[in-house]
Amino acid sequence: MNIDDRTFEAVKAVIVKTLGIEDRASTLDASTPLFGSMPELDSFAVVVLLTSLEEQFCFEVDGSEFSGEIFETVGSLAEFVRMRTPLPVH
């Protein structure tokens, strides 16, 4: 998995804020399981989280791209975001 630290930390911050899990923020790493393991992340929270990530990182998710694998771990979600984030202009 090729996740840069800035993307990972930014995705983690969105997860923490969206799910209201500030007290557990320091325990999240790339291998932390998400959907099915985190009670706060129900189907409604998935939609809210995805919308928050789209707004934060300026991309849109096509319905055909959406799968449960994206929300398997914090790292898989960060990698998904990294792959869809427009490259910065230098």
N, C-alpha and C positions, 0 to 999 in steps of 0.2 A: 504494500500500500504506500502510495507516494503523497502524503499529506504534509503540506508545509505548516509550520507552527502557528503562523498568523491565522491561517484559515481554520485550523483545528480550534484554536483558542476562541475565535470569533463564533464558530458554530457552537462550541460548548457554552459560550455566554448566552446565545439565543436559546439553547435548550434549557439552561438554568432559569432564565427569566420567564420563558413561556410556561414551563412546568411548575414554577414556584418552588424550586428545590435548592435555594441558595445555601441551605444548611448542609447539603451534600455535594456542592460544587467541587470541592477539593478532592473528592473521591472519584470523579469522572476521568477516565482515560480512554484511549482509542479502543480498548477491548471491552469497555463497559457495555453490557447488553441493554438494548432499548425496548422496542415493542415486544410485549409479552413478559418482560421481566421487570419493567418499571410501572407500578400501578398508576402513576400520574399520566402515563402515555396511552390513553385510550384512543379509540378511532377519531373522536372529535379533536383531541389534542394533536393527533397526527396532522390533521388538516390545518389547525391553527399554527403549528410549528412549521409546516411546509410554507404556508403563506408568509410567516415572519421571515423565513430564510430567503424566499423570493424577493421580498422587499429589501432586506438587508444587503443582499448580494446582487441585486438587479438582474434576475433571470426569471424565466417562466418554465414551469414543468408541464410538459405535454402529458396527457393521461396515459399514453402508451409507454411512457418512461417510468411510470409509477409502479413500484413493486415493494413487497415486504422486505426484500433484501436490502433496500436502501436504509431501512430503520432497524437493521439487525444489531449494529453497534454504533457507538458515537463515532468511531473511525470510519465506518462505511458511510455514514451520513455526511461526515466531513469530506470524504473523497468524492461523493456524489456532488456536493456543492462545489468543490474545487474544479471538477470536470465541466461544470456549467457556468462558472464565473468568467465573465469577460476578462481577457488578459489586460493588465494595466498598460497604459500608454507611457512610454519612456520619453 
